[in-house]
Every structure is written in structure tokens, then in C-alpha cells.
Amino acid sequence: MKKFFGKFIIGLSKFLDKALGLIVNGLSYVVNLLSSISVFLVLIGIGLLTLSSFLAPLLIGILIFHPGFWLVVFVFFIVPFLGKKFISFLRYINYSLCEYLNDYGNFLLGNNRGYSSFKEYKRKYERAQEEQRQREREERQRREQEEWERRFNAFNEYFSNQGGFYTGYQGYYQNAGGTSYDPYSDFKNKFENACRVLEFNTYDIDFYQVKLQYRKLAKKYHPDLNRDRDTTEKFQEINSAFEFLTEENIKRYNQMKR
């Protein structure tokens, strides 16, 4: 009886895994489609308001009181936003529940010595998500680092080709489009802005301080923990600042100050 129940649990786990997987894929397709359409609608709206700017107040007044307008807003803007949250929840349920049932079924069959509580699978899912975000963050940092190296090399090569040399960290060169560009000033501005986003009151920082400040602010402004209206945007700014303030960029900034 115990083995029969174990086989049933494993079968149920496989069924739920496939069913929830299909639901997640279907919802993801619908949400992505609606999100794409919403961007198109925003562009159309901006274009119409620009072409008839003198009629904009009248058009806005008519739309606000038209039920069709709010239906469009709900379907193409609110549904995708809520849909992404629901998809994230379904993925969590899919992983946690199916893994729990699979291990419990194998325990009943005698294949496993034990099984963890459902909360432990939740923690495993969260760790796996955090590891994936860390890998993506490191990949973005690597690409950004390569881009800055390319800009600095192009900048220095430009001055070398002029028959002279370049000293210091101030200067401009003409790019292919004929506009002036100084990668050093651009880098300095981005670095100092990232420091301000992470609420440092000095630019003399090290990577350990960056990690501590990031963890503090990420916890404070995480959308799941803070329900303020601008939390998501603030959280994204904090992530972007942390990705920019790498050990390499901190060393580069300190060298530029000398």
C-alpha cells in the first residue's frame, strides 16, 4: 500500500509539472503579447497627442470618461503587470510542490532515506533564483566592462594616431558622427551617480562597502517587501548601480583621481 501510494504521488508530481508548465508557457505568451501591444498603443497615443496638441485636453477628457478606455488600460497594462506576478508565483509553486511530491513519493518507495519540508523546497527555489540573478548580473558586468575597455582603448588610440600622446583624464575626440565624446568624463559621471544611488556620501569607497550598502538598500526597496509606488523603479536603479560599481571600476576611478 505504501509503495502504491508512492507511485501515485510521483505520477501526480509529473502530471502537475507538465500541467503547470503548460499554463506558465501559455500565460507567458499572452502576457508578452499584451505587453508588446501596450507599447504600440503608447506610441500611437503619443503620436496622436503630438499631432493634435491643441485638442489634447479635450481628447484626454473624453477618454477618461469612456468605459472602453479603462477596459483597454486594464487589458493591456494592468493584466500584463499582474500576469507577470502570477507567472512568478506559478513557477515557484511548480518547482516547490513538484519537487516536494517527487521526493516524498521516492521516500515512500524506499528510494530516498528522507524528504525535506515544503518550506525547505521554497528556500531551495529562492536560492536557485538568486544564483541565476547573480549569473546574469555577472554576465552584464562582464559585457559592460568590455565595453568600457573598448571605449578607453578607442579614445587612447585616437590620440596616438594624432602623432602625440595623451596625459591626464580630460579631453575629447570627434567620433564618426562628428560629435565630441569623452569616455573618462562619462565614466566619472556614471560612477559618481551610482554612488549617490547607493546613498554614499563619499566617492572614496571599496567593493566591500558597496556590497554591504547594496544588501541594505535591496532589502529596503525590494518590491515584495516594500509596497510604495516607486519601489520597483528604485530597486532597478539600485541593481544597476551595484552592477556598475565593480572592483575594476572602483580601481579605475581611483586611478583617474591621481
N, C-alpha and C positions, 0 to 999 in steps of 0.2 A: 504493500500500500504506500509506503514511504517513497519507494522508487517510482511508482506510478505518478504520485503527486509531483515528484521532482521533474519527471519528463513533461508533465503538464505545465509546470512553471516555466521550464526552458522554452517550450513551444509558445507559451503566452508571451515570453520575452521577445522571441523572434518576430512574432506577429505584431506586437506593439512597436518594435523597432522599425519594421517596414511601413506600418501604417502612419506612425508619427513622422517618419522620413518623407513619405509622400505628401503629407499635409504641410510640412515645413517647406518642401520644394515648391508646392503649388502656391502657398501663401507668399513665398519669396518672389515668385514670378509676378504675381498680382501686385504686390507692394512696389516692386521695381518698375513695373509698367505704369502704375498710377503716379509714382514719383517723377518719372520721365515726362508724363503728360502734364503734371503740375508745373514743371519748369517751362514747358512750352506755353502753357496758359499765362504764366507770369510774364514771359517775353511779349506775348500778344497784348496783354493788358498794358504793359509799359509803352509799347508802340502806339496803341490807340490813344492813351492819355497824352503822349508826346505830340501826336499829330493833331489832336483836338484839345490842347491845353486849356483853352478858354471855356470849353464845355466840361472840363474835368470835375469841378464841384457838382454840377448837375448830374453827370453820369454816376458819380460816387453815391450821391443821394438816392438816385433811382435804384442802384444795385443793392444798397444796404437794406432797403425795404422790400426787395423782391425775394420771395422764398427760394426761387431757383438758384440765386447767387449763393445762399447759405448751403444749399444742397451740394453745389459744386465745391465749395470750401470744405465741407465735411468729407466728401468722397475723395477728392484729390489732394487734400492737405492733412486733414485730421486722421483719416483712415490709414494712410501710409505711416504716419508717426506712431499711432497706436499699434499698427501691424508689426512694426519692427520690434517693439517691446514684447508683443505677444509671441513673435517668432523666437526671440531670445529665450523667453520662458519655456517654450515648447522644446527647444534644443536642450535646455537644462533638464527638463522632465525626461526627455528621450534618453539622455545619457545616464542620469542618476537612477531612474526607475528600471531601465532595461539592464543596466549593469548589476543592480541590486538583485533583480529577479534571476538573472543568469547565474550569479554566484550562489544564491540561495538554492536554486534548482540543482546545481552541481554538488552542493553540500548534502542535499537530501539523497543524491545518487551515490554519495561516497567519494566523489572525485576531488572535493575540497575538504580540508580539515575544519574550516570555519568560514564565516562570512561577516562582513562589516555591517554596521548600522547604516540606515538610509542617509543619515547626516554625513557620514564619512564619504559617501559617494558624491554628495553635494560639494564637500570640500575638495575632493579629487577633481571635480569638474571645474571649480573655481581656480584651482592651481593650474590645470591644463589651459584654461583660458588666459590666465596671467602669463604663462610661459609662451603662449602663442603671441600675445601682445608684445612681450619682451623681444621675441624674434623679429616681429615686424618693425618694432622700434629700432632695433639694432640695424636692420636692413636699410631703413630710411636714413639713419645716421651715417651708415657707410656710403650710401649714394650721395648724401649731402656733402660729406667730407670730400669725396672725389670731385664733386662739382666745384667746391671752394678751391681745391688744389688746382683744378683746370683754370679757374679764373685768375688765380695768383700767377700761375705759370705763364698764361697768356699776357698778363699785364707786364711781368718782368721781361718776357721775350720781346714785347713791343719796344721797350726802352733799349734793349740790347741791339735790336735791329736799327735803331736810330743812330748807331755809331757812338753811343755814350754809355753811361751807366746810371743806375737809379739808386739813390740813397734815401733813407727815411721811409715814411709811410704816408706821404701826402703827394698827390699828383693825379693827373687824369690822362686818359688816352682816348683817341677817337676810334669808336668801333666801326663795324662795317656799315652801319646806318648813319654814321656821321655824328652821332651824339656822344657826349662826354660821359665817361664812366670811371669811377674809382672804386675798385673792389675792396680796398682797405677801409675806406670810409663806410662803405656799405656793410662790411663785416663788423666794424666797430659799432655802428648804429644797431645792427641786429643783436649783437652781444649785449649791449647795454639795455636794450629794450627787453631782452629775455630776463636779465637780472631784475628789472623793475616788475615784470610779470610775476616772478617768483618772490617778490616783495623783499629783495635785498636792499639795504640802504648804502651799499658799497659795491664797487666792481672788483674789489680785491677779494676774490673768492677761490675756493678749491672745490674739487669734484665731490668730496665727502659732504661739504656743506650743501651743495646742490642736491644731493640725494636726500639728505635729511629734510630740507625745505620742500622738496617735491612731495615726499611722503606725507608731510604735514598738510600741505595745501590740497593734494589729491584727495585726501580723506575728508577735508573740509568742504570741498566743492564737488565731490562725486555726485552725479545725478541721482543715484539710488539712495543717497544719504541726505542730500540737500534738495529740497523741492522749490527753491527760489526760481524765478522766471529765467534769469540769465545764467543759471548754473552750468548748463551744457556748454555754452559758448566759453565761459570762464575756464571750465575743465579742459576744453580743447586747447585754449591758449596756454595753459599750464603744461600740458603734454608737449606742445610744440616748443615751448621754452626749454623744457628738460631735454628734449631731443637735440636741441642746438647747443646746449652748454655741456659738451663732451669734454673729456680731459684734453684732447687735442686742441679744441677751440679755446679752452682756457689758457693753455700754454701759448697758443698763437697770439691771443690778446695781450698776455703779459709781455711777450716779446715786442709787440707793437708799441708798448708804452715806454720801452727803453730808449 
